[in-house]
Amino acid sequence: MTYTDQFTLSVVDQSPIRKDGRPADALRESVELARHAERVGYSRYWVAEHHNSTSFSGASPEILIGQIAANTERIRVGSGGVMLSHYSALKVAEQFRILDAFYPDRIDLGIGRAPGSDRLTAAALSHPRPPVNVQHEFPQMVGDLLGFLNGDMPEGHPLHEIKAQPGGPPDTVPEVWLLGSSDYSAQLAAHLGLPFSFADFFGNTSEYGPRMAELYRQMFKPSAYLREPKVNVGLQVICAPTEEEARFIGASRSLNKVISALGLTTGGLLPPEDAINWPLDESAKHYMRQSTQSYIEGDPEQVREGILASAERYETTDVGIVTNCYYFEHRKRSYELVAEVMGVASMAAVQAD
């Protein structure tokens, strides 16, 4: 795979919080980063959902999507993703139909089934109702969501008479994606004929990720939403002018992953000046190596090679980029360098002219 002009690049934004920073600052930076991403050529901007986190502030993607769409002009904006198991399918459908009414043909609805939080917080999101049995009820919830979004709940369905607002047939509907890191999500996306996004950016899923993408393709059933399988892969990337600087910047993100796994907290991402020298025992260092093995970091050419290699493994040219670091300027620069080296920045300039 050598032709970078075929690539679709997306931002996957977790709204990271820096130590001694404010979650509100992280949300405002998400809006600013979206404007920057649009200028340098990214096609989509997806925001994540996390709860009870000292590392990530995006607890309500549907509200953040509205803010970002209002402050941009062309880039598609969506969720990466809404954790549907916490909510009512009708409520999510109405939220995204409203977003689509304001910003037609620009809204994506990425759906996940993971809790996006710890177990207690997941229970609190449905309290006082019992949590959903995700294994058994999630497919029905996704089906109901599609029915409400499209206004075509099947005859005989107990909720057939309910019409999601805004009322009437929608002029457009959000593009729905299933997100995941397992065969469960891959098979469900294939069965429903929906596009599938695999979370390679977790750092420890790349060994089996391409198999999940292939399973999705093999099982895919054409639908009213999609005639052929469509795969996106989310990658963890930091790009800087030199490899040494990229690894220095990435120390904040990598240390945060270890600290979170140990059940500890530093109150957000540490400055790389502190993170690079943080004392870790051998078991923690081993965990860091294992859990960040698919991270891509380096100078522009190294990053380009890493993205192309991952894209080839997943057999896709649709790539999402996760970049978490302490300094916002480093983050903006990394996304811009990736756009330049993958060839989308020059195309964006041509389109703007």
Phi, psi and omega per residue, in radians:
M1 nan 1.942 -3.016
T2 -2.214 -0.189 -3.000
Y3 -1.687 1.635 -3.058
T4 -1.210 -0.285 3.134
D5 -1.248 -0.089 3.068
Q6 -1.570 -0.105 -2.997
F7 -1.349 2.494 2.883
T8 -1.882 2.049 -3.138
L9 -1.848 2.348 3.099
S10 -2.151 2.692 2.935
V11 -1.699 2.324 2.951
V12 -1.979 1.925 -2.962
D13 -1.899 2.099 3.094
Q14 -1.684 0.104 -3.140
S15 0.876 1.075 -3.062
P16 -1.185 2.521 3.126
I17 -1.806 2.311 3.062
R18 -1.575 2.658 3.080
K19 -1.026 2.352 -3.086
D20 1.208 0.153 3.036
G21 -1.712 3.030 -3.133
R22 -1.885 2.426 3.065
P23 -0.946 -0.609 3.121
A24 -1.082 -0.614 3.100
D25 -1.125 -0.701 3.137
A26 -1.081 -0.675 3.126
L27 -1.182 -0.729 3.099
R28 -1.142 -0.623 3.094
E29 -1.165 -0.553 3.070
S30 -1.058 -0.730 3.122
V31 -1.154 -0.768 3.125
E32 -1.129 -0.711 3.130
L33 -1.128 -0.632 3.111
A34 -1.098 -0.739 3.099
R35 -1.081 -0.717 3.127
H36 -1.139 -0.764 -3.125
A37 -1.075 -0.685 3.098
E38 -1.088 -0.749 -3.116
R39 -1.106 -0.630 -3.030
V40 -1.658 0.041 2.924
G41 1.997 0.123 3.099
Y42 -1.270 2.564 -3.070
S43 -1.598 -0.544 -3.102
R44 -2.350 2.747 3.050
Y45 -2.416 1.882 -3.115
W46 -1.875 2.422 3.121
V47 -2.000 2.540 -3.017
A48 -1.617 2.994 3.069
E49 -2.155 2.088 3.041
H50 -2.397 2.601 3.142
H51 -2.274 2.614 3.076
N52 0.932 0.753 -3.080
S53 -2.049 2.423 3.010
T54 -1.611 -0.049 -3.094
S55 -1.801 -0.539 -3.040
F56 -2.317 2.420 -3.010
S57 -1.887 -0.011 -3.053
G58 -1.449 1.386 -3.098
A59 -1.505 -0.271 -3.063
S60 -2.398 1.440 -3.077
P61 -1.020 -0.600 -3.082
E62 -1.125 -0.607 3.100
I63 -1.289 -0.738 -3.137
L64 -1.139 -0.641 3.089
I65 -1.016 -0.775 3.136
G66 -1.075 -0.718 3.114
Q67 -1.123 -0.756 -3.113
I68 -1.192 -0.790 -3.138
A69 -1.074 -0.623 3.138
A70 -1.207 -0.394 -3.079
N71 -1.865 0.163 3.054
T72 -2.265 3.060 -3.043
E73 -2.101 -0.691 -2.987
R74 -2.165 -0.592 -3.000
I75 -1.071 2.423 3.034
R76 -1.222 2.498 -3.082
V77 -2.260 2.370 -3.094
G78 -2.831 -2.985 -3.084
S79 -1.807 2.423 3.089
G80 -2.310 1.027 0.009
G81 -2.528 -3.066 2.978
V82 -1.395 2.242 3.140
M83 -1.480 1.539 -2.927
L84 -1.026 -0.506 -3.063
S85 -1.097 -0.329 3.127
H86 -1.431 -0.267 -2.859
Y87 -2.239 3.041 3.025
S88 -1.488 2.383 3.106
A89 -1.031 -0.677 3.125
L90 -1.093 -0.784 -3.116
K91 -1.085 -0.788 3.133
V92 -1.119 -0.743 3.120
A93 -1.035 -0.768 -3.119
E94 -1.192 -0.670 3.087
Q95 -1.020 -0.775 -3.057
F96 -1.435 -0.439 2.993
R97 -1.181 -0.638 3.078
I98 -1.142 -0.793 3.095
L99 -1.013 -0.749 -3.123
D100 -1.200 -0.520 3.086
A101 -1.144 -0.649 3.104
F102 -1.358 -0.627 -3.024
Y103 -2.289 1.181 -3.060
P104 -1.063 2.493 3.119
D105 1.113 0.361 3.115
R106 -2.220 -0.024 -2.985
I107 -1.888 2.291 3.038
D108 -1.980 2.514 3.087
L109 -2.118 1.684 3.053
G110 -1.530 2.284 -3.057
I111 -2.009 2.294 3.039
G112 -2.160 2.823 3.115
R113 -1.982 -0.107 3.096
A114 -1.203 2.750 -3.097
P115 -1.217 -0.456 -3.075
G116 1.164 0.404 -3.039
S117 -3.019 -3.127 3.005
D118 -1.372 2.979 -3.038
R119 -1.107 -0.723 -3.123
L120 -1.132 -0.744 3.127
T121 -1.149 -0.661 3.081
A122 -1.054 -0.697 3.094
A123 -1.158 -0.652 -3.132
A124 -1.133 -0.532 -3.119
L125 -1.184 -0.384 3.090
S126 -1.933 -0.077 -3.100
H127 -1.008 2.416 0.097
P128 -1.578 0.136 3.073
R129 -1.313 2.640 3.080
P130 -1.208 2.573 3.099
P131 -1.060 2.667 3.106
V132 -1.190 2.487 2.970
N133 -1.377 1.642 -2.970
V134 -1.048 -0.732 -3.067
Q135 -0.993 -0.684 -3.040
H136 -1.720 -0.552 -2.981
E137 -1.749 -0.298 -3.066
F138 -1.064 -0.792 3.128
P139 -1.009 -0.697 3.108
Q140 -1.124 -0.682 3.136
M141 -1.110 -0.728 3.121
V142 -1.138 -0.751 3.106
G143 -1.064 -0.746 3.100
D144 -1.103 -0.724 3.117
L145 -1.020 -0.800 3.124
L146 -1.096 -0.701 3.124
G147 -1.105 -0.757 3.116
F148 -1.185 -0.711 -3.132
L149 -1.073 -0.763 -3.017
N150 -1.627 -0.104 -3.111
G151 1.159 0.552 -3.101
D152 -2.318 0.745 3.062
M153 -1.005 2.248 -3.003
P154 -1.123 2.624 3.042
E155 -0.991 2.445 3.141
G156 1.576 -0.250 3.083
H157 -1.242 2.396 -3.092
P158 -1.062 -0.326 -3.132
L159 -1.859 0.298 -3.040
H160 -1.001 -0.622 -3.052
E161 -1.358 -0.183 -3.092
I162 -1.473 2.258 3.127
K163 -1.947 2.144 3.126
A164 -1.182 2.492 3.085
Q165 -1.617 2.670 -0.062
P166 -1.072 2.469 -3.011
G167 -1.227 2.924 3.115
G168 1.502 2.866 3.113
P169 -1.084 2.267 3.133
P170 -1.225 2.490 3.061
D171 -1.158 -0.718 3.033
T172 -2.407 2.905 3.050
V173 -2.300 2.681 3.074
P174 -1.035 2.603 3.016
E175 -1.390 2.127 -3.076
V176 -1.668 2.266 3.064
W177 -2.079 2.548 2.908
L178 -1.748 2.298 -3.123
L179 -1.890 2.599 3.104
G180 -3.135 3.081 3.112
S181 -2.407 0.427 -3.076
S182 -2.561 3.028 3.116
D183 -1.246 -0.397 3.127
Y184 -1.030 -0.951 -3.114
S185 -1.161 -0.659 3.132
A186 -1.078 -0.772 -3.113
Q187 -1.225 -0.666 3.126
L188 -1.158 -0.747 3.096
A189 -1.056 -0.721 3.129
A190 -1.137 -0.754 -3.105
H191 -1.108 -0.675 -3.101
L192 -1.526 -0.145 -3.115
G193 1.232 0.693 -3.135
L194 -1.924 2.716 3.022
P195 -1.167 2.660 -3.032
F196 -2.198 2.300 3.084
S197 -2.049 2.160 -3.114
F198 -1.742 2.359 -3.048
A199 -1.565 1.288 3.018
D200 -1.192 -0.401 -3.068
F201 -1.164 -0.181 3.037
F202 -1.038 -0.474 3.058
G203 1.712 -0.368 -3.105
N204 -2.209 0.345 -3.101
T205 -1.942 -0.046 -3.001
S206 -1.260 -0.351 -3.118
E207 -1.137 -0.592 -3.129
Y208 -1.999 -0.076 -3.114
G209 -0.951 -0.851 3.129
P210 -1.043 -0.535 3.081
R211 -1.170 -0.628 3.109
M212 -1.167 -0.684 3.104
A213 -1.127 -0.692 3.128
E214 -1.217 -0.684 3.080
L215 -1.033 -0.764 3.097
Y216 -1.016 -0.805 -3.117
R217 -1.125 -0.729 -3.098
Q218 -1.142 -0.628 -3.053
M219 -1.641 -0.079 -3.004
F220 -1.046 2.327 3.058
K221 -1.982 2.104 3.100
P222 -0.969 2.547 -3.064
S223 -2.482 -3.126 3.058
A224 -1.183 -0.304 -3.117
Y225 -1.572 -0.525 -2.975
L226 -2.768 2.299 3.135
R227 -1.561 -0.505 -3.122
E228 -2.301 2.685 -3.128
P229 -1.054 2.572 -3.104
K230 -2.405 2.038 -3.047
V231 -2.033 2.309 2.957
N232 -2.034 2.543 3.036
V233 -2.175 2.293 3.100
G234 -1.659 2.179 -3.072
L235 -2.056 2.535 3.059
Q236 -1.563 2.067 -2.983
V237 -2.409 2.390 2.900
I238 -2.321 2.178 -3.133
C239 -2.096 2.357 3.126
A240 -2.500 2.941 -3.129
P241 -1.016 -0.522 3.121
T242 -2.283 2.732 3.087
E243 -1.082 -0.706 -3.121
E244 -1.054 -0.773 3.140
E245 -1.177 -0.680 3.129
A246 -1.065 -0.741 3.137
R247 -1.204 -0.610 3.069
F248 -1.104 -0.848 3.137
I249 -1.088 -0.686 -3.094
G250 -1.227 -0.230 -3.120
A251 -1.062 -0.610 -3.139
S252 -1.075 -0.833 -3.110
R253 -1.173 -0.756 -3.093
S254 -1.178 -0.729 3.108
L255 -1.124 -0.692 -3.138
N256 -1.050 -0.627 3.124
K257 -1.139 -0.725 3.131
V258 -1.165 -0.821 -3.107
I259 -1.068 -0.719 3.117
S260 -1.110 -0.712 -3.140
A261 -1.121 -0.522 3.128
L262 -1.433 -0.022 -3.126
G263 1.328 0.331 -3.139
L264 -1.828 3.042 3.069
T265 -2.595 2.523 3.019
T266 -1.939 0.116 3.142
G267 1.366 0.434 3.132
G268 2.196 -3.138 -3.141
L269 -1.138 2.299 3.092
L270 -1.399 2.668 3.016
P271 -1.040 2.524 -3.134
P272 -1.054 -0.484 3.102
E273 -1.059 -0.539 3.084
D274 -1.561 -0.720 -3.038
A275 -1.137 -0.632 -3.052
I276 -1.144 -0.452 -3.106
N277 -1.915 0.244 -3.086
W278 -1.163 2.265 -3.101
P279 -1.251 2.145 3.098
L280 -2.237 2.453 3.061
D281 -1.378 3.066 -3.029
E282 -1.117 -0.624 3.141
S283 -1.177 -0.655 3.104
A284 -1.183 -0.689 3.103
K285 -1.119 -0.683 3.115
H286 -1.125 -0.745 3.108
Y287 -1.068 -0.726 3.141
M288 -1.063 -0.772 3.140
R289 -1.090 -0.748 -3.106
Q290 -1.203 -0.700 -3.017
S291 -1.486 -0.122 3.115
T292 -2.105 0.314 -2.990
Q293 -1.116 -0.454 -3.128
S294 -1.727 0.063 3.103
Y295 -1.104 2.492 3.109
I296 -1.963 2.086 3.093
E297 -2.587 2.492 -3.116
G298 2.796 -2.869 3.085
D299 -1.372 3.007 -3.034
P300 -0.950 -0.734 -3.113
E301 -1.212 -0.668 3.081
Q302 -1.112 -0.714 3.133
V303 -1.159 -0.741 3.102
R304 -1.015 -0.800 3.129
E305 -1.090 -0.701 3.138
G306 -1.152 -0.734 3.125
I307 -1.166 -0.761 3.135
L308 -1.090 -0.701 3.134
A309 -1.132 -0.747 3.121
S310 -1.159 -0.756 3.129
A311 -1.055 -0.677 3.125
E312 -1.171 -0.681 3.130
R313 -1.116 -0.639 -3.140
Y314 -1.593 -0.076 -3.141
E315 0.954 0.892 3.126
T316 -2.531 2.722 2.990
T317 -2.025 0.320 -3.136
D318 -1.932 1.840 -2.950
V319 -2.213 2.290 3.012
G320 -1.788 2.493 -3.065
I321 -2.046 2.142 3.015
V322 -1.818 2.173 3.116
T323 -2.355 1.876 3.116
N324 -2.016 2.164 3.085
C325 -2.687 2.952 -2.992
Y326 -1.254 -0.872 -3.062
Y327 -1.552 2.206 -3.090
F328 -1.094 -0.634 3.132
E329 -1.114 -0.621 3.069
H330 -1.122 -0.666 -3.124
R331 -1.152 -0.837 3.112
K332 -1.056 -0.767 -3.123
R333 -1.104 -0.702 -3.136
S334 -1.062 -0.821 3.121
Y335 -1.086 -0.655 -3.139
E336 -1.190 -0.737 3.121
L337 -1.112 -0.678 3.103
V338 -1.112 -0.765 3.118
A339 -1.054 -0.718 -3.135
E340 -1.155 -0.822 -3.030
V341 -1.294 -0.410 3.095
M342 -1.589 -0.018 3.007
G343 1.519 0.022 -3.113
V344 -1.457 -0.393 -3.135
A345 -1.144 -0.747 -3.139
S346 -1.162 -0.650 3.100
M347 -1.144 -0.646 3.119
A348 -1.110 -0.663 3.129
A349 -1.144 -0.701 3.109
V350 -1.111 -0.768 -3.126
Q351 -1.132 -0.635 3.138
A352 -1.156 -0.605 3.116
D353 -1.259 nan nan
